[in-house]
Amino acid sequence: MKDYTLQLVGFTGTSEGTAPLQYKAMVRELERAYRPGAQFHFGDCVGADAEAAAVASTLGYELHCHPPDNPRKRAYIPSAVYYPPKPTLIRNRDIVRAVKLLIATPLHNMEQRRSGTWSTIRYAKQAGVHEIDVIGRDGQITIWRLQHARQ
């Protein structure tokens, strides 16, 4: 991963929460990516979003909350910056457009068509995110580094 002056990290994950090995790998990736002044953009949903935001906050990231428009899905994580609530798929695209690194913890290791997490990963590839780290339930990490990433 490139050493960005200001690390812009995004997160997408399953509302079911992370598996134990997936959680450990997520913590390692957040530690690896952290730089002073780093921003953590997340969707504020219950499950993996809440878990990742708690870790990011402990590490010193500035939390940027992109909440869903459905209050029943929200985790209500205290954050430094709040964006307007939006439908989940739209707010996921906002997260992708704001970051250079996307960390993802999907429920299924294989790509799924009807999954918000996998939809966000696909969009990040199309949008030219510099690096996408997909962490499987078994803790294995697949990293996509784009040759023609956006600036």
N, C-alpha and C positions, 0 to 999 in steps of 0.2 A: 504494500500500500504506500502511496506517496505520502510524504510528510507535509500536509497542508498547514499553512500558517494558522488559519482558523478552521478547525475541524468541524464540519457540518455532518452530523450523523443522524440518520433516520432509522425508524424501526417499524416493522410490521410483524404481527404474530397472531397465533390462534387465540380465540376467546376461551378455549379449553385450558389454557395455561401450558407452560413448558413441561416437558418430561425432565427427570433429574439430570441426565447426561446433557440434554439440550440446554438446560439452565446453566450448568457449569461452563459449557462452551460459550454461551452468550455472555457470561460474566467475563471470561477471558478476552473475548472480542471487544467488549466495551472498555476493558482495561487497556488493551493494545491500542485502541483508537483514540484514547483520551489525550488531549492537549489542553493546557490552560486556555480558558476562554471558549472551549468547545460547546457547541449547541447540540441538544438532543431533541429531535422532532419526533413526536409519537402521537398515536391516535386516541389516547385516554379511554380505551375500552377495558373492561374487566378481562382478566386472564393474563396473557403474555405481555400486553402493553403495560399493565400495572406493575408486573414483575420487573420488566426492563427499566421502567421509569424509576422505580425504587433503587435499583442498582446504579443507574446513571446519576441520580441525585446524590447518592453516597459518594460516588467517585468525583463529584464536583462539576458535572455538566450543568449548563444552564438549560432548564427544561422549557421546551416550546410545545404547548398543548394544542393539538388539532382535534377538537372533540367531535364525536358523531352527533347528528341531530336527534338521535333517539336517547333520551335521558336514562332509560332502563339499561342501556349498554355501557354507560359511562362509569369510570372508576373514580372520577373527581380527584385526580392527583394534583396537589398544589404545584403550581408552575410559575416561572418568571414571566412568560409570555403566553397569552391566550389568543387563539384565532377564532373567528365565528364558527359555530356549529354548522356542519354540512352533512349531507348524505355520505355514508361511509366510503363508497367508491370514489366520490369526488374529493373528499378530504384526503384519501390515500394518495391521490395524484398530486395534491398540494404538498404533501410530505415529500414525495419523490422530487418534485421541482425545487424544493428548498435545500436538498442535501447533495453531498458528494459520495457518501458511503451509506448504503442501506443494509441493515442487518435484519434478517428474516428468520422467524421460527415457526414454520408451518406445522399443521397437525399431521400431514402426510408427507413422507419422504419423496414420493413421486408426485410430479406436477398434477394438479387437479384443475378441472375446468370450472367447477362451481365453488371456488374458494377465493375469498377476498385477499388472503395473504398471497396466494399464487398469482392472482390478478395484478397485485401491486408489484410483484417480482417481474412479471412480464412487462408491465408498463415501465418499470425502471430500466429494463434492457432497451426498450424502444426510445426512452427519453435521454439516454446517454449518461446515466449515472456512472461515475468513475469506477466504483467497486460495489459489488453486491455479494454479501456473505449469507448464504443460505445454510442454516444449521438444522440438520435432521434430528429426529427424535432420539437417535442413537448417539448424538453429540458430534457426528461427522460434519465437517464444514466444506461446502462447495463454494469456491470463490470465482466470480466472474469479474475480470478486469477488462474494461472496454478499451480497445485501441483508439477509437475515435470518440472519446468521451467529450461531453460538452464542457465548456470553460466556466 
